[in-house]
Amino acid sequence: MTEDSSSWGDAGTMLATAGVAEDQSYYRQFTGADEKAALTIGQRIQAAWAANDADAFAEVFAENGSLLLGDEQLTSREEIRAYMAKGFAGPLRGARVTGWPLAVTFLNDDAAFLVTQGGIMYATDDELLPQREIRAVWVIARRAPGVLELMSHQGSPIRG
């Protein structure tokens, strides 16, 4: 069966292709097929953090993707890969992120804007600490059904 060219793709298939186990609870109230497809980006990012895999993390981004992490503005997939590899080998070793969607907005047939809440948990953390909670915005591009790229991600602390 071929996918409709207007579809964002099948979330389960997209995650399986990326080697990520689908977490149905992640979607919360966003259960439309296209919403779930867009939200695969967050599940892939969480899986990459859990594995401390800089390559998997960077591959979620477009070639010219943008990531604002802390006070670092990274503007290419390769910058993102290098930064995360250094972090996972050092201060981010064993760290993971958690989060959940607050909003999913389709800007047009090929672009979505997401808002999530969550944060980073270091290897010694048993739960997300309030001082590490963030809200994040994500801009996602649909290149073809089932082919999504993260164009931009920016997180801001909720407290502080």
C-alpha positions as CSV (number, residue, x, y, z in Angstrom):
1,M,0.0,0.0,0.0
2,T,1.4,3.4,-0.9
3,E,1.0,6.4,1.3
4,D,-1.1,9.4,0.3
5,S,1.2,12.2,-1.0
6,S,-0.4,14.6,1.5
7,S,0.3,12.3,4.4
8,W,3.1,12.9,6.9
9,G,3.6,9.2,7.2
10,D,2.9,6.3,9.5
11,A,4.5,7.0,12.9
12,G,5.0,3.3,13.8
13,T,6.8,2.6,10.5
14,M,8.8,5.8,10.7
15,L,10.1,4.9,14.1
16,A,10.8,1.3,13.3
17,T,12.8,2.4,10.3
18,A,14.8,4.6,12.6
19,G,15.3,1.8,15.1
20,V,13.2,3.5,17.8
21,A,10.5,1.7,19.8
22,E,7.2,3.6,19.5
23,D,5.9,5.0,22.8
24,Q,2.2,5.4,22.3
25,S,1.9,7.4,25.6
26,Y,4.2,10.1,24.2
27,Y,1.5,11.4,21.8
28,R,-0.9,12.3,24.6
29,Q,-3.9,14.0,23.1
30,F,-2.3,14.3,19.6
31,T,-3.5,11.1,18.1
32,G,-4.2,12.2,14.5
33,A,-2.0,10.3,12.0
34,D,-0.1,13.4,10.9
35,E,0.3,14.7,14.5
36,K,1.8,11.3,15.5
37,A,4.1,11.4,12.5
38,A,5.4,14.9,13.3
39,L,5.9,13.8,16.9
40,T,8.2,10.9,15.9
41,I,10.9,13.6,15.8
42,G,10.7,14.0,19.6
43,Q,10.8,10.3,20.1
44,R,13.9,9.9,17.9
45,I,15.6,12.7,19.8
46,Q,14.8,11.1,23.2
47,A,16.1,7.7,21.9
48,A,19.3,9.2,20.7
49,W,19.9,10.9,24.1
50,A,19.1,7.6,25.9
51,A,21.7,5.9,23.8
52,N,24.1,8.8,23.9
53,D,24.3,8.5,20.1
54,A,25.5,11.7,18.5
55,D,25.0,10.3,15.0
56,A,21.4,9.3,15.6
57,F,20.8,12.7,17.2
58,A,22.3,14.6,14.3
59,E,20.5,12.6,11.6
60,V,17.1,13.9,12.9
61,F,18.2,17.4,11.7
62,A,18.2,18.8,8.2
63,E,21.7,19.3,6.7
64,N,21.3,23.0,7.5
65,G,19.4,22.4,10.8
66,S,19.7,24.7,13.7
67,L,20.0,23.8,17.4
68,L,20.1,26.2,20.3
69,L,21.3,24.2,23.3
70,G,22.3,26.3,26.4
71,D,24.3,29.1,25.0
72,E,25.5,27.2,21.9
73,Q,23.9,28.0,18.5
74,L,24.7,25.2,16.1
75,T,23.8,25.8,12.5
76,S,24.5,22.5,10.6
77,R,24.0,18.8,11.1
78,E,27.8,18.4,11.3
79,E,28.1,21.0,14.0
80,I,25.3,19.4,15.9
81,R,26.9,15.9,15.6
82,A,30.3,17.2,16.8
83,Y,28.9,19.1,19.7
84,M,26.8,16.1,20.9
85,A,29.6,13.6,20.4
86,K,31.8,15.8,22.6
87,G,29.0,16.2,25.2
88,F,28.2,12.4,25.3
89,A,31.9,11.6,25.7
90,G,32.1,14.1,28.6
91,P,29.6,16.1,30.7
92,L,26.5,14.5,29.0
93,R,27.7,10.9,29.4
94,G,24.7,8.9,30.6
95,A,22.3,11.9,30.3
96,R,18.9,11.5,28.7
97,V,16.0,13.8,28.0
98,T,12.3,13.4,28.7
99,G,9.4,15.4,27.4
100,W,5.9,15.5,26.0
101,P,4.0,17.6,23.5
102,L,2.0,20.6,24.4
103,A,1.1,21.8,20.9
104,V,1.2,20.5,17.3
105,T,0.5,23.1,14.6
106,F,0.8,22.5,10.9
107,L,1.9,25.6,9.2
108,N,1.2,24.2,5.7
109,D,1.3,20.8,4.0
110,D,5.1,20.5,4.6
111,A,5.9,22.3,7.8
112,A,4.9,21.8,11.4
113,F,5.6,23.8,14.6
114,L,5.7,21.8,17.9
115,V,5.9,23.0,21.5
116,T,7.1,20.5,24.1
117,Q,7.9,20.5,27.8
118,G,10.5,18.3,29.4
119,G,14.2,18.6,30.2
120,I,17.5,16.9,30.7
121,M,18.2,14.2,33.3
122,Y,21.9,13.6,34.1
123,A,23.1,10.1,34.8
124,T,22.7,10.6,38.5
125,D,19.1,11.9,38.3
126,D,16.2,9.7,39.1
127,E,13.6,12.2,38.0
128,L,13.4,15.5,36.1
129,L,14.5,18.2,38.5
130,P,12.5,21.5,38.4
131,Q,15.6,23.6,37.6
132,R,16.2,21.5,34.5
133,E,12.7,21.8,33.0
134,I,12.4,23.5,29.6
135,R,9.8,24.3,27.0
136,A,11.1,23.8,23.5
137,V,10.0,24.8,20.0
138,W,10.6,22.6,17.0
139,V,10.2,23.4,13.3
140,I,9.8,20.3,11.2
141,A,9.9,20.0,7.4
142,R,8.2,17.1,5.5
143,R,10.3,16.2,2.5
144,A,8.0,13.3,1.4
145,P,5.5,11.1,3.2
146,G,7.5,9.5,6.1
147,V,10.6,11.6,5.5
148,L,10.8,14.4,8.1
149,E,13.7,16.7,9.1
150,L,14.1,18.9,12.1
151,M,14.9,22.4,10.8
152,S,15.2,24.1,14.2
153,H,15.0,23.3,17.9
154,Q,15.3,25.8,20.7
155,G,14.7,25.2,24.4
156,S,14.2,27.7,27.2
157,P,14.2,27.2,30.9
158,I,10.8,27.3,32.6
159,R,12.4,28.6,35.8
160,G,15.2,31.0,36.2
